[in-house]
Amino acid sequence: VRESEVKTSLQQLYQLWNKKKSSNSDKVLVEMKRWFRDVTLNVILMIVVGKRIPNSYEGVETMEWKKSVDEFFELSGKIVVADALPFLRWFDIGGEEKRMKKVSKELDQLVEGWLREHKEKIAENEANSEEDFMGVMLSKLRDDVEEHDANTVNKATSLVLVLAAEDTTSITMTWALALLLNNRDALNKVQQELDIHVGKDKLLVTESDTRNLMYLQSIIKETLRLYPPAPLSATHEAIEDCTVDGYDVSAGTWLIFNLHKIHRDPHIWTDPSEFRPERFMTTHKDFDVRGQNFELIPFGSGRRMCPGISFALQVLQLTLANVLHWFEFETPSGEAVDMHEAPGLTSPKATPLEVYISPRLPAFVYDSTT
């Protein structure tokens, strides 16, 4: 599914370039932040519910539920006064609670539609009912589960998978390309690595190819260090009284880790604010992002770390490898990319990532596949 969806999205991007290029220039302006979101969303949707969305560049209006997803992440990071002063809840200062209820209803209606479609397919053709996650859940959750009915469990689980994977993964890919555009030497180096291990006569980079792309893996690690998908960790709870660096922490205390601060600690990282992928091939070559090194924990650590880490890394490596292999990138007028972050539960780039793209492989390679 991953390779198929990445291929389809790249073909659409190439077709867009082919359609919009002019006789005066072979460069076409594209908003890559949106493209990364589309490809990530299609990968996870195919796995969870067996469907894909229309590509944003096909002239289709942005789907309403995409807006709901945006609002969900924006509201999740909001500071609501009533949380600290419950007596103010009646006033709903800022209207945040009203918006939350609206978004919740919209997302529930969306997933309810997916579930209804799956039930109809099962009624028509039982043999094809387990092709995706929601179908498997339907077949396993025949009866009510503990305190919730099976439909609620299925909808909630499916929606969590889509929301968790789509936003954070696309955010990381956007930051990775932005960092590479501001560090052209690194961009040239990773494309040289692709030429060596994949070759310019081969169009598609496979998941087996990515195992040999060590510099690309270092770029992803460095991106996750500088711009973790969420600046703060998920909430944890102390299970017993303990002392941390002279501070007494009582059992039951909620703990949130400042990942942004940890990842830029000058006592651990030389030039912590600089983009230096090479550090993960030299001084920090034994570091990974799977929670074994507490200095680098973009996915958390321990039993409560992100369960989608393997999926995220596979999509990151496969998508970035292919898009960097297929295209050359330039910023408008050669200016640096703006690196400001937007506020919220996650850390998206505040502004669009508009770049000029052009094919970097021989024309016959694209023609043979697309």
MARPA-503981 format. One record per residue (C-alpha): x, y, z. Coordinates in steps of 0.2 Angstrom, whole numbers, padded with zeros to 4 digits, always signed. Layout:
! MARPA-503981
XYZ...
END
This chain:
! MARPA-503981
+0000+0000+0000+0014+0012+0005+0024+0010-0011+0008+0010-0022+0001+0026-0015+0018+0035-0015+0019+0030-0033+0002+0037-0038+0005+0053-0029+0021+0056-0038+0014+0052-0054+0000+0065-0051+0014+0078-0046+0023+0074-0062+0007+0076-0073+0004+0092-0064+0022+0098-0069+0019+0092-0087+0003+0101-0088+0009+0118-0081+0026+0119-0088+0029+0132-0102+0040+0134-0117+0050+0147-0107+0053+0137-0092+0052+0119-0086+0049+0124-0068+0032+0124-0060+0027+0131-0043+0020+0119-0031+0014+0120-0013+0023+0105-0005+0016+0106+0012-0001+0102+0005+0006+0088-0006+0015+0079+0009-0002+0080+0018-0011+0072+0003+0001+0058+0001+0002+0054+0019-0017+0054+0021-0020+0043+0006-0007+0030+0013-0016+0029+0030-0033+0030+0023-0030+0015+0012-0024+0005+0026-0038+0010+0038-0053+0012+0027-0048+0006+0010-0050+0023+0001-0041+0038-0005-0045+0057-0007-0045+0067-0023-0028+0075-0025-0028+0093-0021-0020+0098-0037-0034+0090-0048-0045+0105-0046-0055+0097-0032-0061+0108-0018-0053+0105-0002-0064+0092+0007-0074+0099+0022-0067+0086+0034-0050+0091+0030-0054+0108+0038-0061+0098+0053-0045+0089+0055-0036+0106+0055-0047+0113+0068-0045+0097+0078-0026+0100+0080-0028+0118+0082-0041+0116+0096-0031+0102+0105-0017+0115+0108-0028+0129+0114-0027+0135+0132-0045+0135+0138-0048+0147+0153-0062+0136+0160-0050+0121+0162-0042+0132+0176-0058+0141+0182-0072+0129+0179-0085+0142+0185-0082+0151+0168-0087+0136+0158-0105+0143+0156-0098+0159+0147-0087+0149+0135-0075+0163+0133-0068+0163+0116-0080+0151+0109-0068+0136+0110-0080+0124+0118-0093+0127+0105-0080+0124+0091-0074+0108+0099-0092+0101+0099-0094+0106+0081-0078+0098+0076-0082+0082+0086-0099+0081+0077-0091+0083+0060-0078+0070+0063-0090+0057+0070-0101+0060+0055-0087+0056+0044-0081+0040+0052-0100+0035+0054-0101+0036+0035-0085+0025+0033-0092+0012+0044-0109+0012+0035-0100+0009+0019-0091-0006+0026-0106-0014+0033-0115-0012+0016-0100-0020+0008-0100-0035+0020-0119-0037+0016-0115-0038-0002-0099-0048-0002-0093-0056+0014-0076-0062+0006-0070-0044+0003-0075-0037+0020-0058-0038+0028-0047-0029+0016-0043-0015+0028-0042-0011+0047-0060-0006+0049-0066-0021+0040-0055-0032+0051-0062-0023+0066-0080-0026+0060-0077-0045+0059-0068-0046+0076-0080-0035+0086-0096-0044+0083-0103-0040+0100-0102-0025+0112-0085-0022+0120-0085-0019+0139-0094-0003+0142-0095+0003+0124-0104-0004+0109-0093-0011+0095-0097+0003+0083-0090+0016+0095-0074+0006+0097-0072+0004+0079-0075+0022+0074-0064+0029+0089-0049+0017+0085-0050+0020+0066-0051+0039+0068-0037+0040+0081-0026+0030+0068-0029+0042+0054-0027+0058+0064-0011+0052+0073-0003+0047+0057-0008+0060+0045-0003+0076+0054+0013+0072+0062+0021+0062+0047+0017+0076+0034+0023+0089+0046+0040+0080+0048+0042+0079+0029+0038+0097+0026+0051+0102+0039+0064+0090+0031+0062+0098+0014+0062+0115+0021+0078+0112+0030+0086+0104+0014+0081+0119+0004+0090+0130+0017+0105+0119+0016+0108+0115-0002+0124+0105+0002+0114+0092+0011+0101+0092-0003+0115+0089-0016+0122+0075-0005+0106+0065-0002+0103+0066-0021+0120+0060-0024+0117+0045-0012+0101+0041-0022+0110+0041-0038+0123+0029-0031+0111+0017-0023+0096+0018-0034+0102+0025-0050+0095+0038-0063+0089+0024-0074+0077+0018-0060+0061+0029-0056+0054+0021-0040+0064+0020-0024+0058+0005-0015+0057+0001+0004+0072-0011+0002+0082+0003-0006+0079+0015+0009+0089+0003+0020+0105+0008+0011+0101+0027+0011+0111+0031+0027+0112+0050+0024+0093+0051+0021+0090+0042+0038+0102+0055+0046+0092+0069+0038+0076+0062+0045+0084+0060+0063+0090+0078+0062+0073+0084+0057+0065+0075+0071+0078+0082+0083+0075+0100+0077+0057+0100+0074+0048+0085+0083+0030+0083+0077+0024+0089+0094+0035+0100+0105+0029+0092+0121+0027+0074+0125+0011+0065+0129+0005+0066+0147+0013+0053+0158+0010+0049+0177+0022+0045+0191+0018+0028+0198+0028+0031+0214+0036+0045+0224+0053+0049+0217+0066+0063+0217+0072+0070+0200+0087+0082+0200+0083+0088+0218+0064+0090+0214+0052+0079+0224+0039+0071+0212+0024+0063+0221+0015+0047+0214+0001+0052+0203+0009+0068+0197+0006+0071+0178+0022+0073+0169+0025+0082+0152+0042+0082+0144+0048+0097+0134+0055+0088+0119+0060+0104+0110+0071+0109+0125+0079+0091+0127+0083+0090+0108+0092+0106+0108+0102+0104+0124+0119+0112+0121+0127+0100+0134+0123+0085+0122+0122+0093+0105+0136+0103+0097+0128+0118+0088+0111+0112+0094+0101+0124+0083+0111+0120+0067+0105+0107+0054+0119+0095+0054+0114+0077+0048+0132+0071+0048+0131+0071+0067+0121+0055+0066+0135+0047+0055+0149+0052+0067+0147+0058+0085+0129+0052+0087+0129+0037+0075+0123+0025+0088+0108+0036+0092+0090+0031+0085+0073+0039+0088+0065+0023+0095+0066+0029+0113+0083+0020+0118+0092+0037+0119+0083+0049+0130+0092+0064+0122+0082+0060+0106+0064+0055+0110+0052+0062+0096+0041+0047+0098+0042+0046+0117+0050+0031+0126+0044+0015+0135+0028+0006+0135+0018+0022+0132+0028+0028+0117+0020+0031+0100+0014+0014+0093+0015+0021+0075+0034+0024+0075+0038+0010+0063+0024+0016+0051+0030+0034+0052+0048+0030+0048+0043+0019+0034+0032+0033+0026+0045+0046+0029+0059+0037+0021+0050+0030+0006+0041+0047+0002+0056+0058+0005+0068+0046-0005+0056+0046-0020+0052+0064-0021+0070+0069-0019+0074+0056-0033+0061+0062-0045+0063+0081-0044+0074+0096-0042+0068+0109-0030+0071+0128-0030+0064+0142-0019+0055+0157-0028+0069+0170-0031+0081+0159-0022+0076+0166-0005+0078+0156+0011+0063+0146+0017+0053+0154+0032+0055+0142+0047+0042+0149+0059+0031+0136+0068+0012+0138+0070+0005+0136+0088-0005+0120+0093-0004+0102+0099+0008+0098+0084+0022+0109+0076+0017+0113+0058+0026+0125+0048+0017+0142+0049+0018+0146+0031+0015+0136+0015+0031+0128+0007+0030+0134-0011+0044+0128-0022+0048+0126-0040+0049+0108-0046+0057+0101-0062+0061+0083-0066+0079+0077-0062+0079+0060-0071+0080+0057-0090+0063+0059-0099+0062+0041-0104+0063+0035-0086+0046+0044-0082+0038+0039-0098+0042+0020-0095+0032+0021-0079+0019+0035-0080
END
